[in-house]
Structures are given as structure tokens and as C-alpha cells.
Amino acid sequence: MILLMIELPMALSMPISNPLMLFDSIAMNASDIFFILIIPLLHFYNGKIGSHSRQLKYLFYIFYPAHLWVIHLIMNVQ
């Protein structure tokens, strides 16, 4: 909630022609601040490969480019 209170006024200060541009402006600016959210996850990393990591590796190889492609399609469909 604190990060939203920081990011929303910055995003609303820019001229926005459609609601998707608001999301885009928040997402682009928030990456600098939201990095702090990864710290609790890094705390649990013990340096060992997990039991399911070999099977899930290929899922993530597909998911990462696929979700970026879907976001690109959503942003460009008018």
C-alpha cells in the first residue's frame, strides 16, 4: 500500500489517454521501488537446487517470453 501511494501520484501526473497507459506508467516506474519485495524471498534461498527445479525450468523458459508476448498483445490491441 505504501508503494502504491508513492507510485500512483507520479503516474497520475502524466497525461494519460487511456486506462492501459496508467497501468503502463505505474509498471515502468515501480520497477525501481518494488525490487525491495524480493528480499524476503532471497532470505529463503539456501544455494541448493530444488527437487522440482529440473522439471519447472522448461516451464519458466516458456512462461517468461509467453507472458511478455501476451502483455504486448494486450497493450497493442485497440
N, CA, C and O atoms as a Maestro MAE file, in Angstrom:
{
 s_m_m2io_version
 :::
 2.0.0
}

f_m_ct {
 s_m_title
 :::
 protein
 m_atom[312] {
  # First column is atom index #
  i_m_mmod_type
  r_m_x_coord
  r_m_y_coord
  r_m_z_coord
  i_m_residue_number
  s_m_chain_name
  s_m_pdb_residue_name
  s_m_pdb_atom_name
  i_m_atomic_number
  :::
  1 25 0.827 -1.188 0.000 1 A "MET " " N  " 7
  2 3 0.000 0.000 0.000 1 A "MET " " CA " 6
  3 2 0.872 1.252 0.000 1 A "MET " " C  " 6
  4 15 0.543 2.245 -0.649 1 A "MET " " O  " 8
  5 25 1.976 1.200 0.725 2 A "ILE " " N  " 7
  6 3 2.862 2.357 0.764 2 A "ILE " " CA " 6
  7 2 3.454 2.622 -0.614 2 A "ILE " " C  " 6
  8 15 3.533 3.766 -1.062 2 A "ILE " " O  " 8
  9 25 3.871 1.542 -1.279 3 A "LEU " " N  " 7
  10 3 4.429 1.713 -2.610 3 A "LEU " " CA " 6
  11 2 3.387 2.237 -3.592 3 A "LEU " " C  " 6
  12 15 3.716 3.021 -4.483 3 A "LEU " " O  " 8
  13 25 2.142 1.814 -3.438 4 A "LEU " " N  " 7
  14 3 1.077 2.327 -4.293 4 A "LEU " " CA " 6
  15 2 0.878 3.821 -4.061 4 A "LEU " " C  " 6
  16 15 0.673 4.579 -5.008 4 A "LEU " " O  " 8
  17 25 0.940 4.238 -2.806 5 A "MET " " N  " 7
  18 3 0.774 5.660 -2.503 5 A "MET " " CA " 6
  19 2 1.929 6.488 -3.084 5 A "MET " " C  " 6
  20 15 1.758 7.672 -3.376 5 A "MET " " O  " 8
  21 25 3.084 5.875 -3.247 6 A "ILE " " N  " 7
  22 3 4.220 6.571 -3.853 6 A "ILE " " CA " 6
  23 2 4.071 6.627 -5.373 6 A "ILE " " C  " 6
  24 15 4.297 7.670 -5.986 6 A "ILE " " O  " 8
  25 25 3.692 5.508 -5.973 7 A "GLU " " N  " 7
  26 3 3.674 5.401 -7.424 7 A "GLU " " CA " 6
  27 2 2.453 6.044 -8.088 7 A "GLU " " C  " 6
  28 15 2.581 6.626 -9.165 7 A "GLU " " O  " 8
  29 25 1.300 5.952 -7.480 8 A "LEU " " N  " 7
  30 3 0.079 6.444 -8.112 8 A "LEU " " CA " 6
  31 2 0.118 7.944 -8.391 8 A "LEU " " C  " 6
  32 15 -0.238 8.341 -9.501 8 A "LEU " " O  " 8
  33 25 0.523 8.795 -7.462 9 A "PRO " " N  " 7
  34 3 0.582 10.226 -7.800 9 A "PRO " " CA " 6
  35 2 1.555 10.531 -8.940 9 A "PRO " " C  " 6
  36 15 1.300 11.412 -9.762 9 A "PRO " " O  " 8
  37 25 2.679 9.791 -8.985 10 A "MET " " N  " 7
  38 3 3.622 10.013 -10.083 10 A "MET " " CA " 6
  39 2 3.004 9.606 -11.407 10 A "MET " " C  " 6
  40 15 3.202 10.285 -12.414 10 A "MET " " O  " 8
  41 25 2.260 8.512 -11.423 11 A "ALA " " N  " 7
  42 3 1.638 8.046 -12.654 11 A "ALA " " CA " 6
  43 2 0.506 8.977 -13.085 11 A "ALA " " C  " 6
  44 15 0.326 9.220 -14.278 11 A "ALA " " O  " 8
  45 25 -0.247 9.494 -12.136 12 A "LEU " " N  " 7
  46 3 -1.365 10.375 -12.478 12 A "LEU " " CA " 6
  47 2 -0.910 11.760 -12.911 12 A "LEU " " C  " 6
  48 15 -1.688 12.498 -13.515 12 A "LEU " " O  " 8
  49 25 0.323 12.127 -12.619 13 A "SER " " N  " 7
  50 3 0.815 13.445 -13.019 13 A "SER " " CA " 6
  51 2 1.122 13.513 -14.508 13 A "SER " " C  " 6
  52 15 1.276 14.607 -15.053 13 A "SER " " O  " 8
  53 25 1.213 12.369 -15.176 14 A "MET " " N  " 7
  54 3 1.497 12.335 -16.609 14 A "MET " " CA " 6
  55 2 0.192 12.324 -17.386 14 A "MET " " C  " 6
  56 15 -0.799 11.766 -16.914 14 A "MET " " O  " 8
  57 25 0.170 12.939 -18.583 15 A "PRO " " N  " 7
  58 3 -1.057 12.899 -19.390 15 A "PRO " " CA " 6
  59 2 -1.339 11.474 -19.859 15 A "PRO " " C  " 6
  60 15 -0.463 10.809 -20.412 15 A "PRO " " O  " 8
  61 25 -2.560 11.015 -19.634 16 A "ILE " " N  " 7
  62 3 -2.932 9.634 -19.947 16 A "ILE " " CA " 6
  63 2 -4.156 9.655 -20.849 16 A "ILE " " C  " 6
  64 15 -5.174 10.259 -20.514 16 A "ILE " " O  " 8
  65 25 -4.051 8.985 -22.005 17 A "SER " " N  " 7
  66 3 -5.172 8.983 -22.942 17 A "SER " " CA " 6
  67 2 -6.080 7.769 -22.778 17 A "SER " " C  " 6
  68 15 -7.239 7.813 -23.189 17 A "SER " " O  " 8
  69 25 -5.580 6.694 -22.187 18 A "ASN " " N  " 7
  70 3 -6.428 5.527 -21.929 18 A "ASN " " CA " 6
  71 2 -5.983 4.837 -20.640 18 A "ASN " " C  " 6
  72 15 -4.864 5.060 -20.178 18 A "ASN " " O  " 8
  73 25 -6.845 4.001 -20.055 19 A "PRO " " N  " 7
  74 3 -6.522 3.370 -18.770 19 A "PRO " " CA " 6
  75 2 -5.300 2.454 -18.812 19 A "PRO " " C  " 6
  76 15 -4.613 2.301 -17.803 19 A "PRO " " O  " 8
  77 25 -5.022 1.849 -19.956 20 A "LEU " " N  " 7
  78 3 -3.859 0.971 -20.034 20 A "LEU " " CA " 6
  79 2 -2.558 1.752 -19.891 20 A "LEU " " C  " 6
  80 15 -1.557 1.211 -19.420 20 A "LEU " " O  " 8
  81 25 -2.566 3.011 -20.291 21 A "MET " " N  " 7
  82 3 -1.367 3.827 -20.131 21 A "MET " " CA " 6
  83 2 -1.084 4.104 -18.657 21 A "MET " " C  " 6
  84 15 0.074 4.254 -18.267 21 A "MET " " O  " 8
  85 25 -2.131 4.172 -17.836 22 A "LEU " " N  " 7
  86 3 -1.941 4.341 -16.403 22 A "LEU " " CA " 6
  87 2 -1.210 3.129 -15.830 22 A "LEU " " C  " 6
  88 15 -0.248 3.271 -15.075 22 A "LEU " " O  " 8
  89 25 -1.679 1.928 -16.200 23 A "PHE " " N  " 7
  90 3 -1.014 0.702 -15.755 23 A "PHE " " CA " 6
  91 2 0.431 0.676 -16.225 23 A "PHE " " C  " 6
  92 15 1.331 0.318 -15.465 23 A "PHE " " O  " 8
  93 25 0.653 1.055 -17.477 24 A "ASP " " N  " 7
  94 3 1.994 1.034 -18.035 24 A "ASP " " CA " 6
  95 2 2.910 2.006 -17.304 24 A "ASP " " C  " 6
  96 15 4.063 1.682 -17.021 24 A "ASP " " O  " 8
  97 25 2.409 3.172 -17.004 25 A "SER " " N  " 7
  98 3 3.250 4.147 -16.321 25 A "SER " " CA " 6
  99 2 3.563 3.705 -14.891 25 A "SER " " C  " 6
  100 15 4.671 3.937 -14.407 25 A "SER " " O  " 8
  101 25 2.618 3.080 -14.217 26 A "ILE " " N  " 7
  102 3 2.881 2.551 -12.869 26 A "ILE " " CA " 6
  103 2 3.886 1.406 -12.951 26 A "ILE " " C  " 6
  104 15 4.826 1.348 -12.158 26 A "ILE " " O  " 8
  105 25 3.694 0.504 -13.896 27 A "ALA " " N  " 7
  106 3 4.582 -0.659 -14.014 27 A "ALA " " CA " 6
  107 2 6.007 -0.247 -14.361 27 A "ALA " " C  " 6
  108 15 6.961 -0.823 -13.839 27 A "ALA " " O  " 8
  109 25 6.160 0.734 -15.225 28 A "MET " " N  " 7
  110 3 7.505 1.153 -15.618 28 A "MET " " CA " 6
  111 2 8.214 1.897 -14.493 28 A "MET " " C  " 6
  112 15 9.419 1.721 -14.312 28 A "MET " " O  " 8
  113 25 7.511 2.706 -13.748 29 A "ASN " " N  " 7
  114 3 8.127 3.456 -12.655 29 A "ASN " " CA " 6
  115 2 8.328 2.596 -11.412 29 A "ASN " " C  " 6
  116 15 9.266 2.824 -10.648 29 A "ASN " " O  " 8
  117 25 7.473 1.629 -11.206 30 A "ALA " " N  " 7
  118 3 7.500 0.840 -9.979 30 A "ALA " " CA " 6
  119 2 8.672 -0.119 -9.926 30 A "ALA " " C  " 6
  120 15 9.057 -0.547 -8.838 30 A "ALA " " O  " 8
  121 25 9.244 -0.467 -11.044 31 A "SER " " N  " 7
  122 3 10.326 -1.446 -11.015 31 A "SER " " CA " 6
  123 2 11.498 -0.958 -10.166 31 A "SER " " C  " 6
  124 15 12.234 -1.769 -9.604 31 A "SER " " O  " 8
  125 25 11.673 0.341 -10.069 32 A "ASP " " N  " 7
  126 3 12.761 0.865 -9.253 32 A "ASP " " CA " 6
  127 2 12.487 0.705 -7.761 32 A "ASP " " C  " 6
  128 15 13.422 0.563 -6.973 32 A "ASP " " O  " 8
  129 25 11.237 0.727 -7.373 33 A "ILE " " N  " 7
  130 3 10.893 0.666 -5.960 33 A "ILE " " CA " 6
  131 2 10.538 -0.758 -5.520 33 A "ILE " " C  " 6
  132 15 10.856 -1.150 -4.397 33 A "ILE " " O  " 8
  133 25 9.890 -1.527 -6.378 34 A "PHE " " N  " 7
  134 3 9.402 -2.851 -5.989 34 A "PHE " " CA " 6
  135 2 10.497 -3.904 -5.851 34 A "PHE " " C  " 6
  136 15 10.214 -5.033 -5.449 34 A "PHE " " O  " 8
  137 25 11.745 -3.555 -6.178 35 A "PHE " " N  " 7
  138 3 12.819 -4.523 -6.001 35 A "PHE " " CA " 6
  139 2 12.930 -4.948 -4.536 35 A "PHE " " C  " 6
  140 15 13.416 -6.039 -4.240 35 A "PHE " " O  " 8
  141 25 12.488 -4.105 -3.642 36 A "ILE " " N  " 7
  142 3 12.582 -4.395 -2.212 36 A "ILE " " CA " 6
  143 2 11.735 -5.622 -1.838 36 A "ILE " " C  " 6
  144 15 12.008 -6.276 -0.831 36 A "ILE " " O  " 8
  145 25 10.720 -5.934 -2.637 37 A "LEU " " N  " 7
  146 3 9.851 -7.076 -2.340 37 A "LEU " " CA " 6
  147 2 10.539 -8.424 -2.528 37 A "LEU " " C  " 6
  148 15 10.040 -9.434 -2.031 37 A "LEU " " O  " 8
  149 25 11.655 -8.467 -3.221 38 A "ILE " " N  " 7
  150 3 12.346 -9.730 -3.458 38 A "ILE " " CA " 6
  151 2 13.214 -10.142 -2.265 38 A "ILE " " C  " 6
  152 15 13.591 -11.309 -2.155 38 A "ILE " " O  " 8
  153 25 13.527 -9.218 -1.390 39 A "ILE " " N  " 7
  154 3 14.424 -9.507 -0.264 39 A "ILE " " CA " 6
  155 2 13.913 -10.645 0.621 39 A "ILE " " C  " 6
  156 15 14.714 -11.498 1.001 39 A "ILE " " O  " 8
  157 25 12.605 -10.706 0.976 40 A "PRO " " N  " 7
  158 3 12.166 -11.868 1.779 40 A "PRO " " CA " 6
  159 2 12.347 -13.201 1.053 40 A "PRO " " C  " 6
  160 15 12.646 -14.209 1.694 40 A "PRO " " O  " 8
  161 25 12.175 -13.227 -0.256 41 A "LEU " " N  " 7
  162 3 12.386 -14.478 -0.990 41 A "LEU " " CA " 6
  163 2 13.860 -14.865 -1.027 41 A "LEU " " C  " 6
  164 15 14.192 -16.046 -0.925 41 A "LEU " " O  " 8
  165 25 14.732 -13.897 -1.169 42 A "LEU " " N  " 7
  166 3 16.165 -14.191 -1.175 42 A "LEU " " CA " 6
  167 2 16.633 -14.745 0.174 42 A "LEU " " C  " 6
  168 15 17.606 -15.497 0.236 42 A "LEU " " O  " 8
  169 25 15.956 -14.383 1.221 43 A "HIS " " N  " 7
  170 3 16.316 -14.878 2.555 43 A "HIS " " CA " 6
  171 2 16.174 -16.402 2.645 43 A "HIS " " C  " 6
  172 15 16.932 -17.051 3.366 43 A "HIS " " O  " 8
  173 25 15.209 -16.974 1.918 44 A "PHE " " N  " 7
  174 3 14.959 -18.412 1.993 44 A "PHE " " CA " 6
  175 2 15.845 -19.227 1.046 44 A "PHE " " C  " 6
  176 15 15.849 -20.456 1.120 44 A "PHE " " O  " 8
  177 25 16.582 -18.577 0.173 45 A "TYR " " N  " 7
  178 3 17.438 -19.308 -0.761 45 A "TYR " " CA " 6
  179 2 18.648 -19.870 -0.022 45 A "TYR " " C  " 6
  180 15 19.359 -19.141 0.670 45 A "TYR " " O  " 8
  181 25 18.873 -21.181 -0.177 46 A "ASN " " N  " 7
  182 3 19.972 -21.822 0.544 46 A "ASN " " CA " 6
  183 2 21.108 -22.269 -0.378 46 A "ASN " " C  " 6
  184 15 22.045 -22.924 0.078 46 A "ASN " " O  " 8
  185 25 21.040 -21.931 -1.646 47 A "GLY " " N  " 7
  186 3 22.113 -22.270 -2.576 47 A "GLY " " CA " 6
  187 2 22.009 -23.649 -3.187 47 A "GLY " " C  " 6
  188 15 22.873 -24.032 -3.976 47 A "GLY " " O  " 8
  189 25 20.977 -24.411 -2.847 48 A "LYS " " N  " 7
  190 3 20.815 -25.761 -3.384 48 A "LYS " " CA " 6
  191 2 19.727 -25.777 -4.443 48 A "LYS " " C  " 6
  192 15 18.783 -24.989 -4.395 48 A "LYS " " O  " 8
  193 25 19.869 -26.680 -5.396 49 A "ILE " " N  " 7
  194 3 18.860 -26.851 -6.434 49 A "ILE " " CA " 6
  195 2 17.672 -27.587 -5.827 49 A "ILE " " C  " 6
  196 15 17.847 -28.597 -5.145 49 A "ILE " " O  " 8
  197 25 16.469 -27.085 -6.073 50 A "GLY " " N  " 7
  198 3 15.265 -27.701 -5.533 50 A "GLY " " CA " 6
  199 2 14.933 -29.009 -6.228 50 A "GLY " " C  " 6
  200 15 15.465 -29.302 -7.299 50 A "GLY " " O  " 8
  201 25 14.057 -29.795 -5.621 51 A "SER " " N  " 7
  202 3 13.726 -31.114 -6.164 51 A "SER " " CA " 6
  203 2 12.948 -31.036 -7.474 51 A "SER " " C  " 6
  204 15 13.040 -31.948 -8.296 51 A "SER " " O  " 8
  205 25 12.193 -29.975 -7.683 52 A "HIS " " N  " 7
  206 3 11.384 -29.859 -8.900 52 A "HIS " " CA " 6
  207 2 11.995 -28.895 -9.911 52 A "HIS " " C  " 6
  208 15 11.376 -28.610 -10.936 52 A "HIS " " O  " 8
  209 25 13.173 -28.398 -9.649 53 A "SER " " N  " 7
  210 3 13.717 -27.341 -10.486 53 A "SER " " CA " 6
  211 2 13.998 -27.810 -11.906 53 A "SER " " C  " 6
  212 15 13.871 -27.018 -12.839 53 A "SER " " O  " 8
  213 25 14.372 -29.055 -12.101 54 A "ARG " " N  " 7
  214 3 14.681 -29.529 -13.456 54 A "ARG " " CA " 6
  215 2 13.423 -29.587 -14.324 54 A "ARG " " C  " 6
  216 15 13.475 -29.270 -15.513 54 A "ARG " " O  " 8
  217 25 12.291 -29.991 -13.733 55 A "GLN " " N  " 7
  218 3 11.051 -30.048 -14.497 55 A "GLN " " CA " 6
  219 2 10.485 -28.644 -14.724 55 A "GLN " " C  " 6
  220 15 9.985 -28.341 -15.807 55 A "GLN " " O  " 8
  221 25 10.564 -27.807 -13.722 56 A "LEU " " N  " 7
  222 3 9.992 -26.466 -13.827 56 A "LEU " " CA " 6
  223 2 10.837 -25.527 -14.669 56 A "LEU " " C  " 6
  224 15 10.347 -24.495 -15.127 56 A "LEU " " O  " 8
  225 25 12.100 -25.873 -14.878 57 A "LYS " " N  " 7
  226 3 12.986 -24.999 -15.638 57 A "LYS " " CA " 6
  227 2 12.406 -24.719 -17.018 57 A "LYS " " C  " 6
  228 15 12.402 -23.571 -17.462 57 A "LYS " " O  " 8
  229 25 11.922 -25.738 -17.695 58 A "TYR " " N  " 7
  230 3 11.398 -25.549 -19.052 58 A "TYR " " CA " 6
  231 2 10.062 -24.826 -19.045 58 A "TYR " " C  " 6
  232 15 9.734 -24.116 -19.996 58 A "TYR " " O  " 8
  233 25 9.288 -25.001 -17.979 59 A "LEU " " N  " 7
  234 3 8.051 -24.239 -17.857 59 A "LEU " " CA " 6
  235 2 8.363 -22.745 -17.809 59 A "LEU " " C  " 6
  236 15 7.687 -21.952 -18.464 59 A "LEU " " O  " 8
  237 25 9.362 -22.362 -17.052 60 A "PHE " " N  " 7
  238 3 9.724 -20.952 -16.954 60 A "PHE " " CA " 6
  239 2 10.366 -20.441 -18.240 60 A "PHE " " C  " 6
  240 15 10.212 -19.268 -18.580 60 A "PHE " " O  " 8
  241 25 11.077 -21.297 -18.952 61 A "TYR " " N  " 7
  242 3 11.634 -20.896 -20.237 61 A "TYR " " CA " 6
  243 2 10.519 -20.558 -21.228 61 A "TYR " " C  " 6
  244 15 10.698 -19.714 -22.106 61 A "TYR " " O  " 8
  245 25 9.384 -21.211 -21.084 62 A "ILE " " N  " 7
  246 3 8.240 -20.931 -21.960 62 A "ILE " " CA " 6
  247 2 7.400 -19.790 -21.397 62 A "ILE " " C  " 6
  248 15 6.965 -18.913 -22.144 62 A "ILE " " O  " 8
  249 25 7.170 -19.794 -20.094 63 A "PHE " " N  " 7
  250 3 6.276 -18.820 -19.485 63 A "PHE " " CA " 6
  251 2 6.786 -17.389 -19.624 63 A "PHE " " C  " 6
  252 15 6.010 -16.492 -19.953 63 A "PHE " " O  " 8
  253 25 8.067 -17.161 -19.382 64 A "TYR " " N  " 7
  254 3 8.576 -15.796 -19.371 64 A "TYR " " CA " 6
  255 2 8.383 -15.089 -20.720 64 A "TYR " " C  " 6
  256 15 7.814 -13.997 -20.745 64 A "TYR " " O  " 8
  257 25 8.832 -15.664 -21.830 65 A "PRO " " N  " 7
  258 3 8.584 -14.963 -23.096 65 A "PRO " " CA " 6
  259 2 7.098 -14.946 -23.473 65 A "PRO " " C  " 6
  260 15 6.634 -13.995 -24.102 65 A "PRO " " O  " 8
  261 25 6.355 -15.982 -23.098 66 A "ALA " " N  " 7
  262 3 4.936 -16.032 -23.460 66 A "ALA " " CA " 6
  263 2 4.151 -14.943 -22.735 66 A "ALA " " C  " 6
  264 15 3.297 -14.303 -23.347 66 A "ALA " " O  " 8
  265 25 4.415 -14.715 -21.456 67 A "HIS " " N  " 7
  266 3 3.637 -13.693 -20.753 67 A "HIS " " CA " 6
  267 2 4.010 -12.295 -21.248 67 A "HIS " " C  " 6
  268 15 3.158 -11.406 -21.265 67 A "HIS " " O  " 8
  269 25 5.267 -12.083 -21.650 68 A "LEU " " N  " 7
  270 3 5.623 -10.789 -22.228 68 A "LEU " " CA " 6
  271 2 4.931 -10.575 -23.568 68 A "LEU " " C  " 6
  272 15 4.508 -9.465 -23.890 68 A "LEU " " O  " 8
  273 25 4.820 -11.639 -24.340 69 A "TRP " " N  " 7
  274 3 4.133 -11.559 -25.628 69 A "TRP " " CA " 6
  275 2 2.646 -11.245 -25.429 69 A "TRP " " C  " 6
  276 15 2.081 -10.439 -26.169 69 A "TRP " " O  " 8
  277 25 2.017 -11.871 -24.444 70 A "VAL " " N  " 7
  278 3 0.603 -11.612 -24.156 70 A "VAL " " CA " 6
  279 2 0.412 -10.167 -23.689 70 A "VAL " " C  " 6
  280 15 -0.538 -9.505 -24.107 70 A "VAL " " O  " 8
  281 25 1.285 -9.683 -22.844 71 A "ILE " " N  " 7
  282 3 1.189 -8.282 -22.401 71 A "ILE " " CA " 6
  283 2 1.345 -7.351 -23.584 71 A "ILE " " C  " 6
  284 15 0.623 -6.359 -23.686 71 A "ILE " " O  " 8
  285 25 2.264 -7.646 -24.474 72 A "HIS " " N  " 7
  286 3 2.451 -6.833 -25.668 72 A "HIS " " CA " 6
  287 2 1.187 -6.829 -26.529 72 A "HIS " " C  " 6
  288 15 0.782 -5.781 -27.032 72 A "HIS " " O  " 8
  289 25 0.571 -7.990 -26.699 73 A "LEU " " N  " 7
  290 3 -0.663 -8.060 -27.487 73 A "LEU " " CA " 6
  291 2 -1.783 -7.257 -26.839 73 A "LEU " " C  " 6
  292 15 -2.514 -6.547 -27.530 73 A "LEU " " O  " 8
  293 25 -1.923 -7.361 -25.540 74 A "ILE " " N  " 7
  294 3 -2.977 -6.630 -24.828 74 A "ILE " " CA " 6
  295 2 -2.767 -5.126 -24.967 74 A "ILE " " C  " 6
  296 15 -3.722 -4.380 -25.181 74 A "ILE " " O  " 8
  297 25 -1.540 -4.689 -24.848 75 A "MET " " N  " 7
  298 3 -1.263 -3.252 -24.926 75 A "MET " " CA " 6
  299 2 -1.451 -2.699 -26.333 75 A "MET " " C  " 6
  300 15 -1.749 -1.515 -26.489 75 A "MET " " O  " 8
  301 25 -1.286 -3.527 -27.358 76 A "ASN " " N  " 7
  302 3 -1.365 -3.036 -28.729 76 A "ASN " " CA " 6
  303 2 -2.699 -3.286 -29.417 76 A "ASN " " C  " 6
  304 15 -2.908 -2.810 -30.533 76 A "ASN " " O  " 8
  305 25 -3.598 -4.014 -28.788 77 A "VAL " " N  " 7
  306 3 -4.935 -4.237 -29.370 77 A "VAL " " CA " 6
  307 2 -5.780 -3.033 -29.047 77 A "VAL " " C  " 6
  308 15 -5.893 -2.642 -27.885 77 A "VAL " " O  " 8
  309 25 -6.372 -2.443 -30.058 78 A "GLN " " N  " 7
  310 3 -7.193 -1.252 -29.810 78 A "GLN " " CA " 6
  311 2 -8.558 -1.410 -30.408 78 A "GLN " " C  " 6
  312 15 -9.387 -0.507 -30.300 78 A "GLN " " O  " 8
  :::
 }
 m_bond[311] {
  # First column is bond index #
  i_m_from
  i_m_to
  i_m_order
  :::
  1 1 2 1
  2 2 3 1
  3 3 4 2
  4 3 5 1
  5 5 6 1
  6 6 7 1
  7 7 8 2
  8 7 9 1
  9 9 10 1
  10 10 11 1
  11 11 12 2
  12 11 13 1
  13 13 14 1
  14 14 15 1
  15 15 16 2
  16 15 17 1
  17 17 18 1
  18 18 19 1
  19 19 20 2
  20 19 21 1
  21 21 22 1
  22 22 23 1
  23 23 24 2
  24 23 25 1
  25 25 26 1
  26 26 27 1
  27 27 28 2
  28 27 29 1
  29 29 30 1
  30 30 31 1
  31 31 32 2
  32 31 33 1
  33 33 34 1
  34 34 35 1
  35 35 36 2
  36 35 37 1
  37 37 38 1
  38 38 39 1
  39 39 40 2
  40 39 41 1
  41 41 42 1
  42 42 43 1
  43 43 44 2
  44 43 45 1
  45 45 46 1
  46 46 47 1
  47 47 48 2
  48 47 49 1
  49 49 50 1
  50 50 51 1
  51 51 52 2
  52 51 53 1
  53 53 54 1
  54 54 55 1
  55 55 56 2
  56 55 57 1
  57 57 58 1
  58 58 59 1
  59 59 60 2
  60 59 61 1
  61 61 62 1
  62 62 63 1
  63 63 64 2
  64 63 65 1
  65 65 66 1
  66 66 67 1
  67 67 68 2
  68 67 69 1
  69 69 70 1
  70 70 71 1
  71 71 72 2
  72 71 73 1
  73 73 74 1
  74 74 75 1
  75 75 76 2
  76 75 77 1
  77 77 78 1
  78 78 79 1
  79 79 80 2
  80 79 81 1
  81 81 82 1
  82 82 83 1
  83 83 84 2
  84 83 85 1
  85 85 86 1
  86 86 87 1
  87 87 88 2
  88 87 89 1
  89 89 90 1
  90 90 91 1
  91 91 92 2
  92 91 93 1
  93 93 94 1
  94 94 95 1
  95 95 96 2
  96 95 97 1
  97 97 98 1
  98 98 99 1
  99 99 100 2
  100 99 101 1
  101 101 102 1
  102 102 103 1
  103 103 104 2
  104 103 105 1
  105 105 106 1
  106 106 107 1
  107 107 108 2
  108 107 109 1
  109 109 110 1
  110 110 111 1
  111 111 112 2
  112 111 113 1
  113 113 114 1
  114 114 115 1
  115 115 116 2
  116 115 117 1
  117 117 118 1
  118 118 119 1
  119 119 120 2
  120 119 121 1
  121 121 122 1
  122 122 123 1
  123 123 124 2
  124 123 125 1
  125 125 126 1
  126 126 127 1
  127 127 128 2
  128 127 129 1
  129 129 130 1
  130 130 131 1
  131 131 132 2
  132 131 133 1
  133 133 134 1
  134 134 135 1
  135 135 136 2
  136 135 137 1
  137 137 138 1
  138 138 139 1
  139 139 140 2
  140 139 141 1
  141 141 142 1
  142 142 143 1
  143 143 144 2
  144 143 145 1
  145 145 146 1
  146 146 147 1
  147 147 148 2
  148 147 149 1
  149 149 150 1
  150 150 151 1
  151 151 152 2
  152 151 153 1
  153 153 154 1
  154 154 155 1
  155 155 156 2
  156 155 157 1
  157 157 158 1
  158 158 159 1
  159 159 160 2
  160 159 161 1
  161 161 162 1
  162 162 163 1
  163 163 164 2
  164 163 165 1
  165 165 166 1
  166 166 167 1
  167 167 168 2
  168 167 169 1
  169 169 170 1
  170 170 171 1
  171 171 172 2
  172 171 173 1
  173 173 174 1
  174 174 175 1
  175 175 176 2
  176 175 177 1
  177 177 178 1
  178 178 179 1
  179 179 180 2
  180 179 181 1
  181 181 182 1
  182 182 183 1
  183 183 184 2
  184 183 185 1
  185 185 186 1
  186 186 187 1
  187 187 188 2
  188 187 189 1
  189 189 190 1
  190 190 191 1
  191 191 192 2
  192 191 193 1
  193 193 194 1
  194 194 195 1
  195 195 196 2
  196 195 197 1
  197 197 198 1
  198 198 199 1
  199 199 200 2
  200 199 201 1
  201 201 202 1
  202 202 203 1
  203 203 204 2
  204 203 205 1
  205 205 206 1
  206 206 207 1
  207 207 208 2
  208 207 209 1
  209 209 210 1
  210 210 211 1
  211 211 212 2
  212 211 213 1
  213 213 214 1
  214 214 215 1
  215 215 216 2
  216 215 217 1
  217 217 218 1
  218 218 219 1
  219 219 220 2
  220 219 221 1
  221 221 222 1
  222 222 223 1
  223 223 224 2
  224 223 225 1
  225 225 226 1
  226 226 227 1
  227 227 228 2
  228 227 229 1
  229 229 230 1
  230 230 231 1
  231 231 232 2
  232 231 233 1
  233 233 234 1
  234 234 235 1
  235 235 236 2
  236 235 237 1
  237 237 238 1
  238 238 239 1
  239 239 240 2
  240 239 241 1
  241 241 242 1
  242 242 243 1
  243 243 244 2
  244 243 245 1
  245 245 246 1
  246 246 247 1
  247 247 248 2
  248 247 249 1
  249 249 250 1
  250 250 251 1
  251 251 252 2
  252 251 253 1
  253 253 254 1
  254 254 255 1
  255 255 256 2
  256 255 257 1
  257 257 258 1
  258 258 259 1
  259 259 260 2
  260 259 261 1
  261 261 262 1
  262 262 263 1
  263 263 264 2
  264 263 265 1
  265 265 266 1
  266 266 267 1
  267 267 268 2
  268 267 269 1
  269 269 270 1
  270 270 271 1
  271 271 272 2
  272 271 273 1
  273 273 274 1
  274 274 275 1
  275 275 276 2
  276 275 277 1
  277 277 278 1
  278 278 279 1
  279 279 280 2
  280 279 281 1
  281 281 282 1
  282 282 283 1
  283 283 284 2
  284 283 285 1
  285 285 286 1
  286 286 287 1
  287 287 288 2
  288 287 289 1
  289 289 290 1
  290 290 291 1
  291 291 292 2
  292 291 293 1
  293 293 294 1
  294 294 295 1
  295 295 296 2
  296 295 297 1
  297 297 298 1
  298 298 299 1
  299 299 300 2
  300 299 301 1
  301 301 302 1
  302 302 303 1
  303 303 304 2
  304 303 305 1
  305 305 306 1
  306 306 307 1
  307 307 308 2
  308 307 309 1
  309 309 310 1
  310 310 311 1
  311 311 312 2
  :::
 }
}
